[in-house]
Amino acid sequence: MSDATTFSARRERLRRMLPEHGLDALLVTYETDRYYLSGFELHDPQCNESAGALLIGADGRDWLLTDPRYLDAARRLWDEERIFIYSGGGAGGKDAKIRAFLLDEGPGVIGFSPGAMCVGQHAALTAAKDGARLALKPVSGLVERLRVIKDMDEIARMERSNALNHRVFAMVPELLEPGRTEMDVAWDLEKLFRDNGASELAFPSIVAVGPNGALPHAIPGRDRVLGECPVLVDMGCRLDGYCSDQTRTFWVGEHPTDAFRATLELVQEAQARAIERMRPGEPASGAYKAARDYFARHGVADHFTHSLGHGVGLDTHEAPSANPSNDAPFQPGMVVTAEPGLYYPEWGGVRWEYMVLITETGARVL
């Protein structure tokens, strides 16, 4: 299936969802959703500057809205007659132009996601001007419902991204030389990913030496690898558009402490028990509970301070979340991390992370 056919099929699936939500169209402004439906610009320049939006109509008429900088890129993948170009010039700027376009072309009730708009854009679109008000209806999660189930092409891309992550992880022990800083190692990881085909990191790599490993989202700094110490490494890349995300915790030296060995065993067993619960029809909360209950039986549950995991795809963190309050069932095609961890400010922490594909009959570690 060609990319153009794939994107068109995704828009058709979304289109069929609009009537059940009372919508005549959906304005798609979140960058990853926009890319998923069109192939246009996976990244926005920054949080308050957008590369554009899609207007998906229930009547089959779709538009790509963008500014002059992106015209050439847009017409390489979209019918030029269905491209609306706005700019920041003139009264009210680009948001006023988008609003005027939607008043002219909007087929009725237009859904939008408030969380995917900056405050200024939301205010400009919803304001009553010249006696006219857009028929806007806040909705959330429509495109996410499609994205949460990966097709075979997406799974293949994620497997390639994950395979590269595995190859780079195999090189990590030789990078963890005593005296090197966390920043040194993190920079080497980024170069290895890029040199081996990744377009970018999926997220800034975490390299945490000793007690810094007790910070689940530690930022690499100038602390140095010691001759005998734990080092937590959490990293991922983007390859073929899709992300990978894995964590391993290493002991540098020949004599890991009893506390480290015991903690690593607990974390890996908790992960195995959680993955056993990651199968179609099982609630996401059940996998979290399997890990936490195991920790509780060993008296360490208070040191498990986050959810079990999260979905991965075009975004590093996306639905579903494997947390204690998410009772939605796992479905075939979901890709979810299983990353239990235990954290001790005195000496560090241990986290072990796999990406897991939910299959028709169970789960497969990627």
C-alpha positions in Angstrom: 0.0 0.0 0.0 1.4 3.4 -1.0 1.8 6.2 1.5 -0.9 8.2 -0.3 -3.3 5.3 -0.2 -2.5 4.7 3.5 -3.2 8.4 4.4 -6.4 8.4 2.4 -7.6 5.2 4.1 -6.9 6.7 7.5 -8.9 9.9 6.7 -11.8 7.7 5.5 -11.9 5.8 8.8 -11.9 9.1 10.7 -14.6 10.5 8.4 -16.9 7.6 9.3 -16.5 8.6 13.0 -17.7 12.2 12.6 -21.5 11.7 12.4 -21.6 9.7 15.7 -20.1 12.8 17.4 -22.5 15.2 15.7 -19.7 16.7 13.5 -19.7 17.9 9.9 -15.9 18.3 10.0 -12.9 18.0 12.2 -10.1 20.6 12.5 -6.9 18.7 13.1 -4.2 20.9 14.7 -2.0 18.5 16.6 1.2 17.9 14.6 1.3 14.1 15.0 -2.3 13.7 14.1 -1.8 15.9 11.1 1.1 13.8 9.9 -0.8 10.5 10.6 -3.6 11.6 8.3 -1.7 13.3 5.6 2.1 12.7 5.8 2.5 16.5 6.1 5.1 17.9 8.6 5.5 15.6 11.6 7.0 18.5 13.7 5.8 22.0 14.3 8.5 24.7 14.6 7.6 25.4 18.3 4.7 25.3 20.7 3.2 28.6 19.6 3.9 28.2 15.8 2.2 25.7 13.7 3.1 24.3 10.3 -0.6 24.0 9.5 -3.9 22.1 10.0 -6.3 19.7 8.3 -10.0 20.2 7.9 -11.5 16.7 7.4 -15.1 16.9 6.1 -17.8 14.3 6.6 -18.9 15.1 3.0 -15.5 13.9 1.7 -14.0 17.4 1.2 -10.7 17.7 3.0 -8.4 20.8 3.2 -4.8 21.3 4.1 -4.2 24.7 5.7 -0.7 26.1 5.9 1.4 29.2 5.3 3.5 30.2 2.3 6.7 28.6 3.7 5.2 25.2 3.3 3.4 25.6 -0.1 5.9 23.5 -2.0 6.0 20.8 0.6 2.2 20.7 0.7 1.6 20.4 -3.0 4.0 17.5 -3.3 1.5 15.4 -1.4 -1.9 17.2 -1.5 -4.2 18.4 -4.3 -3.2 22.0 -4.7 -6.8 23.0 -5.3 -7.5 21.8 -1.7 -4.7 23.8 -0.1 -5.5 27.0 1.8 -2.5 29.3 2.3 -2.7 31.8 5.1 -0.1 34.3 6.3 0.5 36.5 9.3 0.0 39.8 7.4 -3.1 41.9 7.6 -5.7 42.6 10.2 -5.9 39.9 12.8 -3.1 37.9 11.3 -3.2 34.3 10.3 -5.8 33.2 12.9 -8.2 35.7 11.4 -7.6 34.3 7.9 -8.2 30.8 9.2 -11.4 31.9 10.9 -12.6 33.5 7.7 -11.8 30.4 5.7 -13.7 28.2 8.1 -16.7 30.5 8.0 -16.7 30.2 4.2 -15.8 26.6 3.8 -16.8 25.0 7.1 -19.7 22.7 6.3 -21.5 23.1 9.7 -20.4 21.9 13.1 -16.6 21.7 13.3 -14.9 19.6 15.9 -11.6 20.7 17.4 -9.3 19.7 20.3 -8.8 22.6 22.7 -5.6 20.9 24.1 -4.0 21.0 20.6 -4.3 24.8 20.2 -2.4 27.6 21.7 -4.5 30.0 23.8 -4.4 32.8 21.2 -5.5 30.6 18.3 -8.4 29.2 20.4 -9.5 32.7 21.4 -9.3 33.9 17.8 -11.4 31.1 16.4 -14.1 31.1 19.0 -14.6 34.8 19.3 -17.8 36.3 17.9 -17.0 38.8 15.2 -19.1 40.8 12.7 -22.2 39.0 13.9 -20.7 35.6 12.9 -19.6 32.8 15.2 -18.1 29.5 14.1 -20.0 26.4 15.0 -17.2 24.8 17.0 -17.5 21.7 19.2 -14.7 20.6 21.5 -13.9 16.9 21.1 -10.8 14.8 22.0 -9.3 11.5 21.1 -10.8 10.9 17.7 -7.6 10.5 15.8 -6.0 8.9 18.8 -8.5 6.1 18.6 -7.1 5.3 15.2 -3.5 5.8 16.0 -3.6 3.5 19.1 -3.9 0.4 16.8 -0.9 0.0 14.6 -1.2 -1.5 11.1 1.4 -4.0 9.7 3.5 -1.3 8.1 3.6 0.7 11.3 4.6 -2.4 13.3 7.4 -3.1 10.8 8.7 0.4 11.1 8.7 0.2 14.9 10.5 -3.2 14.8 13.2 -1.5 12.7 13.4 1.4 15.1 13.5 -1.0 18.1 16.2 -3.2 16.4 18.4 -0.1 16.1 17.9 0.7 19.8 19.0 -2.9 20.6 22.1 -2.5 18.5 23.1 0.8 20.2 22.4 -0.7 23.7 24.8 -3.5 22.8 27.5 -0.8 22.6 26.6 0.9 25.8 28.9 -1.1 28.2 32.0 0.0 26.3 30.9 3.7 26.6 30.6 3.4 30.4 34.2 3.9 31.2 35.1 5.3 34.7 35.7 9.0 34.5 33.4 9.7 31.6 30.5 12.1 32.4 26.8 11.4 31.8 26.8 14.1 29.2 29.7 12.3 27.4 27.8 9.1 27.2 24.5 10.7 26.1 26.3 12.5 23.3 27.9 9.3 22.1 24.5 7.6 22.1 23.0 10.3 19.9 25.9 10.1 17.4 25.5 6.3 17.3 21.8 6.6 16.5 22.4 9.2 13.8 25.3 7.3 12.3 23.1 4.2 12.0 20.2 5.8 10.2 18.0 7.4 12.9 16.5 10.7 11.9 16.6 12.0 15.5 16.3 10.9 19.1 12.8 9.9 20.2 13.5 11.9 23.4 16.6 13.2 25.1 18.6 10.2 26.3 18.7 9.6 30.1 22.1 8.6 31.5 22.0 8.6 35.3 25.0 7.6 37.4 24.6 6.4 41.0 22.0 8.3 43.0 20.9 10.1 39.9 19.3 6.9 38.8 16.6 7.5 41.5 15.3 10.3 39.3 13.1 8.6 36.7 13.6 11.5 34.3 17.2 12.4 35.2 19.0 14.9 32.9 22.6 13.9 32.0 25.1 16.2 33.7 28.7 16.3 34.7 28.6 13.5 37.2 31.1 10.8 36.3 30.9 7.1 35.9 32.7 5.4 38.8 34.7 2.2 39.0 31.9 0.5 40.9 28.5 2.0 40.4 25.0 1.6 38.8 24.2 3.5 35.6 20.6 3.8 34.3 20.2 4.4 30.6 16.9 5.2 29.0 17.0 6.0 25.3 15.2 5.7 22.0 15.3 6.9 18.4 13.0 7.8 15.5 13.5 5.6 12.4 11.1 5.7 9.4 9.0 8.1 11.4 8.4 5.8 14.4 9.9 5.9 17.9 11.5 3.3 20.1 12.0 3.5 23.9 13.9 1.2 26.1 15.7 1.3 29.5 18.5 -0.8 30.9 20.3 -0.5 34.2 24.0 -1.5 34.2 26.6 -2.1 36.9 30.0 -0.7 36.0 32.7 -2.9 37.6 33.1 -6.4 38.9 31.3 -6.2 42.2 27.6 -5.2 42.1 26.2 -4.6 45.6 23.7 -7.0 47.1 21.1 -4.2 47.0 21.6 -3.7 43.3 21.4 -7.4 42.4 18.3 -7.9 44.6 16.6 -4.8 43.1 17.4 -5.9 39.5 15.9 -9.3 40.1 12.7 -7.8 41.6 12.3 -5.4 38.7 12.8 -8.0 36.0 10.4 -10.4 37.7 7.8 -7.7 38.1 8.1 -6.9 34.4 7.7 -10.5 33.4 4.5 -10.8 35.5 3.1 -7.6 34.0 3.8 -8.8 30.4 1.8 -12.0 31.2 -1.2 -9.7 31.8 -0.7 -7.7 28.5 -3.1 -9.6 26.3 -6.3 -8.7 24.4 -9.3 -8.0 26.6 -7.2 -7.6 29.8 -7.5 -4.1 31.4 -4.4 -2.0 31.1 -4.6 -1.4 34.9 -4.2 -5.2 35.4 -0.7 -5.2 34.0 0.2 -2.3 36.3 -1.4 -4.1 39.3 0.6 -7.3 38.5 3.9 -5.5 38.9 2.8 -3.4 41.9 1.4 -6.4 43.7 4.6 -8.3 43.2 6.6 -5.4 44.7 4.1 -5.1 47.6 4.7 -8.8 48.5 8.4 -7.9 48.8 7.8 -4.8 50.8 9.1 -2.4 48.1 6.0 -1.0 46.4 6.5 2.5 47.8 9.7 2.7 45.7 7.7 2.1 42.5 6.6 5.7 41.7 5.2 5.8 38.2 2.9 3.9 35.8 3.9 0.6 34.3 4.2 2.0 30.8 2.7 3.9 27.9 1.9 3.6 24.2 4.6 4.3 21.6 4.3 5.1 17.9 4.7 8.4 16.1 5.0 9.9 19.6 7.2 8.4 22.3 4.3 8.8 24.8 0.8 8.1 23.5 -2.2 6.0 24.3 -2.7 3.7 26.0 -1.3 4.3 29.5 -0.8 1.3 31.7 -1.7 3.0 34.9 -3.8 2.0 37.9 -6.9 4.0 36.7 -7.0 2.9 33.1 -9.4 -0.1 32.9 -9.7 0.1 29.1 -8.8 -3.3 27.6 -5.6 -4.0 25.6 -6.3 -4.6 21.9 -4.3 -6.3 19.1 -2.0 -3.8 17.4 -1.3 -1.7 20.5 2.4 -1.2 21.3 3.0 -0.5 25.0 6.0 -0.3 27.2 6.5 -2.4 30.3 9.0 -0.5 32.5 8.7 -1.1 36.2 11.3 0.6 38.3 12.4 0.9 41.9 14.2 4.0 43.2 16.4 4.6 46.2 17.8 8.2 46.7 20.7 6.8 48.8 22.3 4.8 45.9 20.2 5.0 42.7 17.5 3.1 40.9 16.8 0.2 38.6 14.4 0.4 35.6 14.1 -2.3 32.9 11.9 -1.5 29.9 10.6 -3.5 26.9 8.3 -2.5 24.1 5.5 -5.0 23.8 3.2 -5.6 20.9 -0.3 -6.9 21.8 -1.1 -9.7 19.4 -4.3 -11.6 18.7 -3.4 -14.2 21.2 -1.1 -12.5 23.7 1.9 -10.3 23.6 5.3 -10.2 21.9 8.3 -8.3 23.1 9.8 -6.3 20.3 
